Amino acid sequence: MNNITMTLNADELIKMALREDISSEDVTTNSVMPEAKPGEVELICKQDGIICGMDIYERVFKLLDQETVVEKYVKDGDEVKKGQLMAKVKGDIRVLLSGERVALNYLQRMSGIATYTNQVAALLKGSNTVLLDTRKTTPNMRIFEKYAVKCGGGQNHRYNLSDGILLKDNHIGAAGSITKAIEMAKAYAPFVRKIEIETETLEQVREAADAGADIIMLDNMDVATMKEAVKIINGRAKTECSGNVTKENISGIIDSGVDYVSSGALTHSAPILDISMKNLHAI
C-alpha cells in the first residue's frame, strides 16, 4: 500500500482496531513492564503461503510509537515457508506487547486471503478467464481484503456501491424488468460507467444482451448453460460467472468461455495464515 492510501484510508481503521483492543490500558503489559525498556521480537511464519500486509503490520506499531523499527525480510506477494524469519521488530517492549495481536490479526487475515486467492488463480492459469473478488468482505476490512486479493494474483471487482453499476435480481424487480432496469441505469449514470446486470436464465441473457448491457453476470448456472449463454451474447457484452465459486469447483468453469469469474469465497472463506511473534527479549 502506498503512503497516500495508508494515511487517507488505512490509518483510521487501524486506530479503530487498536482502540477496540486497548480501550483504556493494557493491564497485563503494564503490570509486568511498568517502565519503558527497549526490546526486540521476531516475526515467524508457521506455514507455507503468500505473505500480505507487511506494511499494515508495521503501521500498527508505528501508530503506537513512531520510534518503533521494523526490519522486513519479505514483501507483500512473496512466497513464504514454515519456520521462515520474516521480520524483526525493535522498540519499547510495552509497544511490542500491546500491538502484537492487532498487528498479527491484520497480517494473518490478509496473508490467508492472498494464499487462498493464489491457489484459486493457479487453477485458471493458461485460460483467458480473469479471477475477481466481490463485496462480501468483513466490515471495515474491505480495503485490506481487496488489496490481499491482488497480492494473491486476483483482480478487484467494484470496490463499493459508488464504484460501479451492478443490477441484481432485486434491482430488476424494483425497475420492473431487465430491459427497463438497463434503460433507467443508462439514463441516470454518467456515460463513463459500464452497466452490469445479473441473469439466471437464458431468456434473461437474451433480454440483457438485446437491451445493451456492457457486462452480463451468469448467476448460478451450470457449465452447459453458461456455454449456451456465451453463444447467445456472441461478443455483445463481457461475461461474468458468479455464484458459490470455490477452489473446489472453479476449474470446470474454464470451458464455459466466460471472461470473468467472481468468488466471494476469496474474502469470506479464506483461512488465516498461521504467523507468530516469538523470542521477545530486552536489548
C-alpha positions, -999 to +999 in steps of 0.1 A: +000+000+000+014+034-009+017+062+017-013+082+005-036+052+007-022+044+041-027+079+055-061+087+040-078+053+043-059+027+064-047+047+094-081+055+109-092+019+105-060+006+122-066+031+151-102+018+154-088-017+158-063-006+184-089+013+203-111-018+203-082-038+218-069-012+242-099+007+255-080+024+283-048+005+290-031-029+285-033-041+321-013-072+315+017-054+299+016-026+324+018-050+353+050-067+341+066-037+323+058-005+342+086+014+326+099+018+290+125-007+280+139-014+246+134-048+232+132-070+200+109-097+188+109-119+157+081-124+132+080-161+123+059-178+096+044-211+108+031-224+075+037-221+038+018-194+019+017-159+003+025-130+027+004-099+026+000-070+050+036-063+060+031-025+057-001-027+078+017-049+104+044-022+106+019+006+108+002-008+139+035-004+159+043+030+143+009+044+153+016+033+189+052+046+188+068+063+158+102+052+171+095+015+165+117-001+139+105-030+117+132-048+097+113-066+070+129-095+051+099-102+029+075-081+009+038-084+001+032-111-026+063-132-016+060-169-011+069-178+025+078-211+041+071-226+075+097-215+100+109-185+080+120-154+097+101-126+081+109-096+102+124-083+134+106-055+154+126-033+177+112-007+202+096-002+236+087-036+248+054-022+260+045-013+224+056-047+211+034-064+235+003-041+232+004-040+194+010-077+189-025-091+185-038-063+162-008-064+140-010-102+137-047-101+131-042-080+100-012-099+088-027-134+093-061-124+077-046-107+047-020-134+041-047-160+043-067-143+016-036-138-006-027-175-001-062-188-009-065-164-039-032-176-052-044-212-051-076-204-069-058-183-095-034-211-102-064-232-114-072-206-140-037-203-153-034-207-191-070-196-196-085-162-206-107-161-176-099-134-150-105-141-113-124-114-094-134-108-058-167-094-045-181-071-019-185-100+005-159-086+028-155-082+066-170-048+077-142-022+079-117-046+064-125-042+027-095-021+018-072-046+033-090-077+020-093-065-016-056-055-015-048-090-004-067-105-033-045-085-057-014-097-038-026-133-044-030-129-081-067-120-084-083-088-096-108-065-079-145-062-088-161-028-079-149-015-045-183-003-033-218+008-043-204+041-056-178+024-078-200+007-104-234-003-116-245-039-109-282-045-114-291-076-094-324-095-091-339-071-066-329-040-086-346-057-116-377-064-095-378-027-084-374-015-120-400-039-134-378-058-160-343-063-172-348-040-202-363-013-180-335-015-154-309-011-181-327+018-197-330+036-163-293+029-155-282+043-188-304+074-183-291+081-148-254+070-148-225+090-162-215+078-197-182+065-183-200+039-162-204+004-176-236-014-167-236-049-155-267-070-149-274-103-132-292-131-151-303-165-140-318-179-172-310-180-209-342-159-216-328-132-192-295-134-210-311-127-244-330-098-229-299-083-213-278-086-244-306-071-266-310-042-241-273-033-244-258-043-211-220-040-210-214-070-187-238-099-182-234-119-150-243-156-153-255-164-118-255-200-105-256-215-140-241-249-148-213-251-174-235-262-202-259-233-197-231-209-195-217-221-228-250-215-244-252-181-228-218-171-242-231-181-277-262-160-273-243-130-262-218-135-291-194-108-280-221-081-275-211-079-238-185-092-214-195-122-193-190-129-156-197-162-139-208-159-103-224-180-075-208-203-050-175-204-068-148-220-047-113-236-052-130-270-055-152-262-085-136-233-104-115-254-128-147-267-145-158-231-153-128-225-177-146-245-205-176-222-204-157-194-222-167-166-197-144-135-194-146-132-156-153-154-127-161-138-093-158-156-060-169-143-026-150-172-011-117-154-017-126-130+011-153-147+032-139-182+034-101-180+033-085-194+064-058-173+081-021-180+075-005-190+108+021-164+119+036-157+153+058-132+171+084-151+191+116-147+211+109-113+227+138-101+247+153-069+260+182-052+242 
